[in-house]
Amino acid sequence: MSFEKLKVIEPILKALKNEGYSNPTPIQEQSIPIILQHKDLFGCAQTGTGKTAAFAIPVLQLLHEQRQSEKQHNNAIKALVLTPTRELAIQIQESFETYGKFTGLRQTVIFGGVSQWSQVNALRRGVDILIATPGRLMDLMNQNIVRLNDIKLLVLDEADRMLDMGFVNDVKKIIAKTPNQRQTLFFSATMAPAIRKLADGLLKNPVKVEVTPVATTAETIKQAVCFVEKKSKPGLLLHLLTNTPISMALVFTRTKHGADRVARDLNRSGIRAEAIHGNKSQQARQRSLDQFRNKQIKVLVATDIAARGIDIDELTHVINYELPNVPETYVHRIGRTGRAGALGTALSFCDQEERAYLKDIQKTINIQIPVENDHPFKEVTANNGARKPMTPFEAAKTGNRFTPRNNNKRRPSYNKRVVQ
């Protein structure tokens, strides 16, 4: 099956070809035709199965076709994607931007924790597709900055996580402001009773699509996790790259801004690095990838979306500078090394805020990832039992070289998930 056979229109096909995508994943193959028929959909799938493209491609196509048939184009929001976290919202926005670059459709993302100024300006210039977290969207709706009267397509992504994080009331209030005559796409990783109840109240004669993700890691990949304070991650990364035999490393961050920052810090420290993400042109990304393959640079820093399709046989190390907030993404990240039977190493940095992500990853892959304490930036335990970072003097005094080892008996302690 190809995207052409799914009747994807030429502007989107062109964007897909530019990214090197030719064949849809199972969730895309099943979902795209249903959505293009204007039917509601209940999808049970997790990130890592190609779910974002499964709804982004048909949403872009439907809006593009509608725009072509209209005599005049207004600035009203026509598609709304709700997702629980800012990281997921940013990733979804990057997908819409990538797949829709030749459609002329406008999209933006809004989330809390930052100033609303730039987000409000983008909204006032007019957008066709809005990707939002529930809290910030409710805030802007209460300020009469966002109106949802013209919504034709509503997407709820990671619905089970939105319920777990306590967003159910906000979600219901938001949906109540959308027109009754709309197409609704509902995606969840689980089919719990609460999810079924919410879906039943939103969807009209939905078609159900279910895909089980691959969640196993290759035996040729040696895994380790380093517990480290967030502020010490730059120092730990530099330590590993300068004091261990790493010839080339693919480093993952959750956001494109984080990728830029890590690459910039490494170059300032004398280690050649490039970043690839959704803000980079395809030509710039390909140039960085070629430099990495030719070993002109030692480190390639990438977001998950930009890293799709990277296949380098000699890649020895994958470093999760930031743990992914979706467990299946971890499998796809570390699978970039240890390919074709070769040995590979996957190192993950985990700060206090990421403990819940690590717990989810280990539950999904059914492996207790060995903890590596033999590095100078590890957390140490104070007399009262609380964890604290090592002082610069303590770090300098240890000066241990990093050597991953199997330590299956050590188990990290987990904090409860903190909702941000």
C-alpha positions as CSV (number, residue, x, y, z in Angstrom):
1,M,0.0,0.0,0.0
2,S,1.2,3.5,-0.9
3,F,0.0,7.0,0.1
4,E,-1.1,7.4,-3.6
5,K,-3.4,4.4,-3.3
6,L,-5.0,6.1,-0.2
7,K,-5.9,9.0,-2.5
8,V,-3.8,11.5,-0.7
9,I,-3.7,14.7,-2.7
10,E,-0.6,15.9,-4.5
11,P,0.5,18.8,-2.1
12,I,0.6,16.4,0.8
13,L,2.2,13.7,-1.3
14,K,5.0,16.1,-2.2
15,A,5.7,16.9,1.4
16,L,5.7,13.2,2.3
17,K,8.2,12.4,-0.5
18,N,10.4,15.3,0.7
19,E,10.5,13.6,4.1
20,G,11.3,10.2,2.6
21,Y,7.9,8.6,3.4
22,S,6.3,6.4,0.8
23,N,4.3,3.7,2.6
24,P,1.8,4.3,5.4
25,T,1.9,2.5,8.7
26,P,-1.0,0.2,9.6
27,I,-2.8,2.9,11.7
28,Q,-2.4,5.3,8.8
29,E,-3.6,2.8,6.2
30,Q,-6.7,2.1,8.2
31,S,-7.5,5.6,9.4
32,I,-6.9,7.9,6.5
33,P,-9.7,6.5,4.2
34,I,-12.2,6.5,7.0
35,I,-11.5,10.2,7.9
36,L,-11.5,11.2,4.2
37,Q,-15.1,9.8,4.1
38,H,-16.0,12.4,6.8
39,K,-16.7,9.6,9.4
40,D,-16.0,9.8,13.1
41,L,-13.2,7.6,14.3
42,F,-12.2,5.9,17.5
43,G,-8.6,4.9,17.3
44,C,-6.8,2.8,19.9
45,A,-3.1,3.4,19.3
46,Q,-0.1,4.9,20.9
47,T,2.6,7.3,19.7
48,G,5.2,5.3,17.8
49,T,2.6,3.7,15.5
50,G,2.4,6.8,13.2
51,K,-0.8,8.0,14.8
52,T,-0.1,11.7,14.4
53,A,0.2,11.4,10.6
54,A,-2.9,9.2,10.6
55,F,-5.1,12.2,11.6
56,A,-2.9,15.1,10.4
57,I,-2.8,14.0,6.7
58,P,-6.5,13.6,6.3
59,V,-7.3,16.7,8.3
60,L,-5.0,18.8,6.1
61,Q,-6.5,17.2,3.0
62,L,-10.2,17.9,4.0
63,L,-9.4,21.5,4.9
64,H,-7.4,22.0,1.7
65,E,-10.3,20.7,-0.4
66,Q,-12.8,22.8,1.4
67,R,-10.6,25.9,0.9
68,Q,-10.4,25.2,-2.8
69,S,-14.2,25.1,-3.1
70,E,-14.8,28.3,-1.1
71,K,-14.9,31.6,-2.9
72,Q,-13.7,33.5,0.1
73,H,-11.4,32.4,3.0
74,N,-12.0,33.6,6.5
75,N,-9.6,33.6,9.5
76,A,-11.8,31.3,11.7
77,I,-10.3,28.1,13.2
78,K,-11.6,25.1,11.4
79,A,-9.7,22.2,13.0
80,L,-8.9,21.8,16.7
81,V,-6.4,19.2,18.1
82,L,-6.5,18.8,21.9
83,T,-3.6,17.1,23.6
84,P,-2.5,16.8,27.2
85,T,1.0,18.1,27.3
86,R,3.1,20.9,25.8
87,E,5.6,18.4,24.4
88,L,3.0,16.5,22.6
89,A,1.4,19.7,21.3
90,I,4.7,20.9,19.9
91,Q,5.3,17.5,18.2
92,I,1.9,17.5,16.6
93,Q,2.3,21.1,15.4
94,E,5.6,20.2,13.8
95,S,3.9,17.3,12.0
96,F,1.1,19.6,10.7
97,E,3.8,22.0,9.6
98,T,5.8,19.3,7.8
99,Y,2.9,17.6,6.0
100,G,1.0,20.8,5.2
101,K,3.9,22.9,3.9
102,F,2.5,22.9,0.3
103,T,-1.2,23.3,1.2
104,G,-1.2,27.0,2.2
105,L,-3.0,26.1,5.4
106,R,-2.0,28.0,8.6
107,Q,-1.5,26.3,11.9
108,T,-0.3,27.3,15.4
109,V,0.2,25.7,18.8
110,I,-0.8,27.1,22.2
111,F,0.2,25.8,25.7
112,G,0.7,27.0,29.2
113,G,3.8,27.7,31.1
114,V,5.0,30.5,28.8
115,S,3.8,34.0,28.0
116,Q,0.6,34.1,25.9
117,W,1.7,37.1,23.9
118,S,3.2,35.4,20.8
119,Q,0.4,32.8,20.8
120,V,-2.2,35.5,20.8
121,N,-0.5,37.4,18.0
122,A,-0.5,34.2,15.9
123,L,-4.2,33.6,16.6
124,R,-5.1,37.2,15.6
125,R,-3.2,36.8,12.3
126,G,-5.6,33.9,11.6
127,V,-5.1,30.1,11.7
128,D,-6.9,27.2,10.1
129,I,-5.6,24.5,12.5
130,L,-5.1,25.0,16.2
131,I,-3.2,22.5,18.4
132,A,-3.7,23.2,22.1
133,T,-3.5,21.9,25.6
134,P,-6.8,22.2,27.5
135,G,-5.6,24.7,30.2
136,R,-4.2,27.4,28.0
137,L,-7.1,27.0,25.5
138,M,-9.7,27.5,28.3
139,D,-7.8,30.6,29.5
140,L,-7.8,32.2,26.0
141,M,-11.5,31.2,25.5
142,N,-12.3,33.0,28.8
143,Q,-10.5,36.1,27.5
144,N,-12.6,35.9,24.3
145,I,-9.4,35.5,22.2
146,V,-10.4,32.1,20.9
147,R,-13.8,31.2,19.4
148,L,-14.6,27.7,18.2
149,N,-17.9,28.4,16.4
150,D,-16.5,27.3,13.0
151,I,-14.8,24.1,14.0
152,K,-15.4,21.3,11.4
153,L,-12.8,18.8,12.7
154,L,-12.1,18.0,16.3
155,V,-9.2,15.7,17.3
156,L,-8.7,14.4,20.8
157,D,-5.2,12.9,21.1
158,E,-4.0,10.9,24.1
159,A,-7.6,11.1,25.6
160,D,-6.7,8.6,28.3
161,R,-3.8,10.7,29.5
162,M,-6.0,13.8,29.5
163,L,-8.4,12.0,31.9
164,D,-5.5,10.8,34.0
165,M,-4.2,14.4,34.3
166,G,-7.6,15.7,35.4
167,F,-8.5,17.6,32.2
168,V,-11.8,15.9,31.7
169,N,-14.0,18.9,32.8
170,D,-12.0,21.3,30.7
171,V,-12.3,19.0,27.7
172,K,-16.0,18.8,28.1
173,K,-16.3,22.6,28.4
174,I,-14.2,23.1,25.3
175,I,-16.2,20.6,23.3
176,A,-19.5,22.2,24.3
177,K,-18.3,25.4,22.5
178,T,-17.8,23.6,19.2
179,P,-20.6,23.0,16.7
180,N,-22.7,19.8,17.0
181,Q,-22.2,19.3,13.2
182,R,-18.6,18.4,13.2
183,Q,-16.3,15.4,12.5
184,T,-14.6,14.0,15.6
185,L,-11.5,11.9,15.8
186,F,-10.8,10.3,19.2
187,F,-7.5,8.6,19.9
188,S,-6.5,6.7,23.1
189,A,-3.9,4.2,24.2
190,T,-6.4,2.3,26.3
191,M,-10.1,1.3,26.2
192,A,-10.9,1.8,29.9
193,P,-14.6,2.3,30.8
194,A,-14.1,6.0,31.4
195,I,-12.6,6.4,28.0
196,R,-15.5,4.5,26.4
197,K,-18.0,6.6,28.2
198,L,-16.3,9.8,27.0
199,A,-16.1,8.6,23.5
200,D,-19.7,7.5,23.4
201,G,-20.8,11.0,24.3
202,L,-18.7,12.6,21.6
203,L,-18.7,10.3,18.6
204,K,-21.5,9.6,16.1
205,N,-21.5,6.1,14.6
206,P,-17.7,5.9,14.8
207,V,-15.5,3.4,13.0
208,K,-13.1,1.7,15.4
209,V,-9.4,1.3,14.5
210,E,-7.0,-0.5,16.8
211,V,-3.3,-1.1,16.3
212,T,-0.9,-2.7,18.8
213,P,2.5,-1.0,18.9
214,V,5.8,-2.7,18.8
215,A,7.4,-2.3,22.2
216,T,10.4,-4.5,22.3
217,T,14.1,-3.5,22.3
218,A,16.9,-5.3,20.4
219,E,19.1,-7.6,22.5
220,T,22.2,-6.1,20.8
221,I,21.5,-2.8,22.5
222,K,23.2,-2.2,25.9
223,Q,20.9,0.1,27.9
224,A,21.7,2.2,31.0
225,V,20.1,5.1,32.8
226,C,21.9,7.9,34.6
227,F,20.1,9.7,37.4
228,V,21.1,13.4,37.2
229,E,19.9,16.8,38.1
230,K,18.4,18.7,35.2
231,K,20.9,21.5,35.4
232,S,23.8,18.9,35.4
233,K,22.8,17.3,32.1
234,P,25.0,19.5,29.9
235,G,28.0,18.6,32.1
236,L,27.2,14.9,32.0
237,L,26.8,14.9,28.2
238,L,30.2,16.7,27.8
239,H,31.8,14.3,30.2
240,L,30.6,11.3,28.3
241,L,31.7,12.7,24.9
242,T,35.1,13.6,26.1
243,N,36.0,10.8,28.5
244,T,34.5,7.7,26.9
245,P,35.2,6.0,23.5
246,I,32.1,7.4,21.8
247,S,32.9,7.9,18.1
248,M,29.5,9.2,17.1
249,A,26.3,9.8,19.0
250,L,22.7,10.6,18.2
251,V,21.3,12.7,21.0
252,F,17.5,13.1,21.4
253,T,15.7,16.1,22.9
254,R,11.9,16.5,23.2
255,T,11.8,20.0,21.5
256,K,13.5,21.7,18.6
257,H,14.6,24.6,20.9
258,G,16.2,22.0,23.2
259,A,18.0,20.5,20.2
260,D,19.4,23.9,19.2
261,R,20.6,24.6,22.7
262,V,22.4,21.3,23.2
263,A,24.1,21.6,19.8
264,R,25.2,25.1,20.5
265,D,26.6,24.2,23.9
266,L,28.6,21.3,22.5
267,N,30.1,23.5,19.7
268,R,31.2,26.0,22.3
269,S,32.9,23.2,24.2
270,G,34.8,22.2,21.1
271,I,32.7,19.2,20.0
272,R,31.3,19.5,16.5
273,A,27.5,19.0,16.6
274,E,24.5,19.9,14.4
275,A,20.8,20.0,15.2
276,I,17.9,18.7,13.0
277,H,14.3,19.5,13.7
278,G,11.1,20.8,12.1
279,N,12.3,24.4,11.8
280,K,15.2,23.3,9.6
281,S,14.7,23.1,5.9
282,Q,14.9,19.7,4.3
283,Q,18.2,20.7,2.6
284,A,19.7,21.8,5.9
285,R,18.6,18.5,7.6
286,Q,20.1,16.4,4.8
287,R,23.4,18.3,4.9
288,S,23.7,17.7,8.6
289,L,22.8,14.1,8.2
290,D,25.4,13.7,5.5
291,Q,28.1,15.3,7.7
292,F,27.1,12.9,10.5
293,R,27.3,9.9,8.2
294,N,30.7,11.1,6.9
295,K,31.9,11.6,10.5
296,Q,32.5,15.3,9.9
297,I,30.6,15.9,13.0
298,K,30.6,13.8,16.1
299,V,27.1,14.5,17.4
300,L,23.7,14.9,15.8
301,V,21.0,16.4,18.1
302,A,17.5,15.6,16.9
303,T,13.8,15.7,17.8
304,D,11.8,12.6,17.4
305,I,9.9,13.9,14.3
306,A,13.1,15.0,12.5
307,A,14.9,11.8,13.3
308,R,12.5,9.6,11.4
309,G,14.2,7.6,8.7
310,I,17.7,8.0,10.1
311,D,19.5,4.8,9.4
312,I,23.2,4.7,10.1
313,D,24.9,1.3,10.3
314,E,27.9,2.5,12.2
315,L,26.0,4.5,14.9
316,T,27.3,3.2,18.2
317,H,25.5,5.4,20.7
318,V,22.0,6.9,21.3
319,I,21.8,9.3,24.2
320,N,18.4,10.4,25.5
321,Y,19.3,13.8,26.8
322,E,15.6,14.1,27.7
323,L,13.4,11.0,28.2
324,P,10.4,10.8,25.8
325,N,7.1,11.3,27.5
326,V,5.6,8.4,25.5
327,P,7.1,5.0,26.2
328,E,7.0,3.6,22.6
329,T,9.1,6.6,21.4
330,Y,12.0,5.2,23.6
331,V,11.9,2.0,21.6
332,H,12.1,3.8,18.3
333,R,14.9,6.1,19.6
334,I,17.3,3.5,20.8
335,G,16.5,1.3,17.8
336,R,18.7,3.7,15.7
337,T,21.7,1.9,17.1
338,G,22.4,-1.9,17.3
339,R,21.1,-2.3,13.7
340,A,21.7,-5.3,11.5
341,G,23.1,-7.3,14.4
342,A,25.7,-4.7,15.4
343,L,26.3,-3.8,19.0
344,G,24.9,-0.5,20.3
345,T,24.6,1.5,23.5
346,A,21.6,3.5,24.6
347,L,22.2,5.9,27.5
348,S,19.4,7.9,29.1
349,F,19.5,10.9,31.4
350,C,16.7,11.0,34.0
351,D,16.0,13.9,36.3
352,Q,13.5,14.0,39.1
353,E,10.7,15.3,36.8
354,E,11.3,12.4,34.4
355,R,11.0,9.5,36.9
356,A,7.4,8.8,35.9
357,Y,8.5,8.7,32.2
358,L,11.1,6.1,33.1
359,K,8.6,4.0,35.0
360,D,6.3,4.0,32.0
361,I,9.1,3.0,29.7
362,Q,10.3,0.1,31.8
363,K,6.7,-1.1,32.2
364,T,6.2,-1.0,28.4
365,I,9.4,-2.7,27.4
366,N,9.2,-5.1,30.4
367,I,12.8,-4.5,31.2
368,Q,14.4,-2.9,34.3
369,I,17.0,-0.6,32.7
370,P,20.4,-0.9,34.6
371,V,21.3,2.2,36.6
372,E,24.7,3.6,36.0
373,N,26.2,5.5,39.0
374,D,29.8,5.6,37.9
375,H,29.8,9.2,36.7
376,P,30.7,12.5,38.4
377,F,27.3,14.1,38.1
378,K,25.2,11.4,39.9
379,E,22.7,12.4,42.6
380,V,23.8,11.5,46.1
381,T,21.7,11.0,49.2
382,A,21.7,13.5,52.1
383,N,21.6,12.5,55.8
384,N,17.8,12.9,55.9
385,G,17.4,10.6,52.9
386,A,16.6,13.2,50.4
387,R,18.5,13.2,47.1
388,K,20.8,16.1,46.3
389,P,23.3,16.8,43.5
390,M,27.0,16.5,44.1
391,T,28.9,19.7,44.7
392,P,31.5,20.7,42.2
393,F,34.2,19.7,44.7
394,E,32.7,16.2,45.1
395,A,32.3,15.8,41.3
396,A,35.9,16.8,40.7
397,K,37.1,14.6,43.5
398,T,35.4,11.5,42.1
399,G,36.5,12.0,38.5
400,N,35.3,8.5,37.6
401,R,35.2,7.4,34.0
402,F,31.8,6.3,32.7
403,T,31.6,2.6,31.9
404,P,28.1,1.1,31.5
405,R,27.6,-2.1,33.3
406,N,24.7,-4.5,34.0
407,N,23.4,-3.8,37.5
408,N,20.0,-5.5,37.3
409,K,19.7,-5.6,41.1
410,R,19.6,-1.9,41.5
411,R,16.2,-0.4,41.0
412,P,15.5,3.3,40.9
413,S,12.9,4.8,43.2
414,Y,10.0,6.5,41.5
415,N,8.1,9.6,42.5
416,K,4.5,10.0,41.7
417,R,3.8,11.7,38.4
418,V,3.7,15.5,38.7
419,V,1.1,17.2,36.6
420,Q,2.5,20.4,35.1
